[in-house]
């Protein structure tokens, strides 16, 4: 079986989903982030993972994280923080974030239901050039440290790092991260039954015309 890691941070104004401001206020953007976190925790809770880990950047674990192993993020850049958790896990694992509230079981059936025989690593590219999921049969933080993160070519750099290590990579479906107002509209329209979509539609309806 495969462990599932969810990296997340507290949905606080000025810290979460800040690229939705404007037109949303920072408080409203935080409300959207809270809904994304709730959807992501529910997905993880209901997944067939052998272990659920919350890689948390906060002091108090959020509601809905019962049953998760909560690991505090280390100090440093994102590649360092991700590398640390992949060093801490000694079983096949896959990591997701709280930017894809539209996740459904089919998106991660492989590798959560079973690890593909022909792959040492899995990666789900994002439409913005990053990735929404990354996993390894044998986790190794050195596969992430030094990879430039949050860029429009992050997935390309990560793919090259994996291939340079001689690993076989299986690519998952490409998804859209909820990062900007336009991507929030896109994901909400395509996934209307999520908490994220309900929250975003309500806030969007209150904006001045």
N, C-alpha and C positions, 0 to 999 in steps of 0.2 A: 504493500500500500504506500501511498504518498502523503507526506505532510503538506499542509497548506498554510502559508504565511501571509498575513494581511498587514501591510505597512500603513499606518494611519497616524493622524495627529488630532488634537482637540479642535473641534469646530468653533473657534473663537473669532470674533470680529477683528479684522486686520491681520489674521494669520491663515485663514482658510478661504479658498476660492476668491481671492482678491481680484482676479482678472474679470470677475463678473461685475466689478464696480469701476465705473458706472456701466449700465444704468441702475443696477441694484445698489442699495446702500451696503456698507460693510457688514452691518448687522443682518441684512437680508441674505447676503452672500454666505454668511456663517450658517444661516438657517438651511440654505441649500446644501452646504457641506455636511451638516448634521444629518440630513436626509440621505445623502450619499453614503455616509458612514453606516447608518442604520441598514440600508439595503445591502451593503457589502458584508456587514456582520451576519445578516440573515442568510445570505448566500453561503458564507463560510460555514455557519452552523449546520446548514442542511446538506452540505457537501459530503461525499463519501470518503473524506480525508481520514487517514489513520491518526492524525494529530492536527490540532488547530493552534496556530501561534499568532498572537497579536503583537506586532513590532510597533510599540507605542511611544510617542513623543510627548508624554505627559505624566503627571503624578498619579492621578486617580483613574483607574480603568473605566471605560465608558459602560453605560447600560447596554446589555445585550452581549457582553463579552464573557459571561459565565461559561465555564468549560474550556476556555482558551488558556494556553500558557502565555502569560503576558511577559514580554521581554522589553526592557527599556532600550530605546535607541542610544547608541554610543554618540559621543561628540564627533563632529567632523562633517565633511561634505557627504552628499548622498551616496557616492560610490563607496566611501569608507563605511557608512552606516549599513549599507546593504551587504558589503563584504563581511562585516562582523557577524551578521545573522547567518549567512551561509557557512561561516566557519563554525558557528555554534550548533548547527544541525548536522547530524551524522547519518541521515537517512534520505532517500529520494524526496525532493521537496519542490514546490512551485510557489512563487511569490506573486501576489497581486496587490493593487493599491485601492484607494477609495474613490478613484476617478472614473470607475466603470460600473455604475449602479445597475446597468442593464445586463449584468452577467447572468447567464442561465446554465444549468447543468451541462448542456451540450457543448458550451464553450470550453469546458475543461474536463470533459468525459475522459479524454486522454490528455493528461496523465493521471487524473485522480482515480478513475476506475481501474486503469491498468497503465503501466509505463510502456511506451512503444519499444519493441525489441530492437528496432533499427535506429535508436536515438540515445545519445548521452545527455542531450540538453533539449529543452523546448523553449520557444519564445513566441509570444503573441505580439505582433507589431501593432502600433497605433498609427492612425492616419496622420498624426502630426510629425512623424519621423521617429518617435520614441517607441517604447514598448509598454504593453499593459500587463504582461505576465512574463515571468522568466523562471525556469526551473532546471535542476540538474539531478541526474541519477546519483552522482557522487559530488555533493556540494563542496565548493572550494571558493573562498572569498577572493582569492587572487584573480579569479576570472572576471571580477567587477572592479576591483581597485584600479584607479587610473583611467577607467572608461569615462569620457565626458558625458555627463547626464543633463537632462532637461534641454536638449538641443534638437534641431530638426534632423540630425544625422546620428542620434544616439543609438538607434537600432542597428544602423550600419556598422558603427564602431563595435557594438557588442557582438554582432555576428562575426566580425573579423577576429575579435579576441577568442571567441569560441572555436572558430575554425583553425586559428593559429595554434591552439592547444591540441589539435588533432582530434577534436570531438565531433561527433555526428549531431547535427542540429535538425530538429523537427519544428517547422513553423506552424503555429496555430492561426486561427482566423484573425483578420485585421479588424480592430474595433476603434471607435471614436472615444477619446477621453473627454470628460466634461471639464474643460478648462476655461473656455471663453463663453460669452453670451451666445454666440452663434452655435457653438457645439452643444451648449445646454438646450437650445431650441431643437436641434437635430435629434439628440438622444431622447428628449422628453416626448417628442412627437412619435418616435419609433417605439417607445416603451412606456405607454401611458399608464400602466398599472403599478409602476414603481412608486415608492414614497418620494423619491427624488422628483419624478414628473408631477405628482400632485402638489408638492411644495413649490416647484418652479412655476407651474401654471398659475397658482394663486398669486404669487408675488408678481409675475409678469402681468396679470390682469389688473393690478393696482397701479401700474406705471401710467403716467400721463400720456395721452395720445399726441 
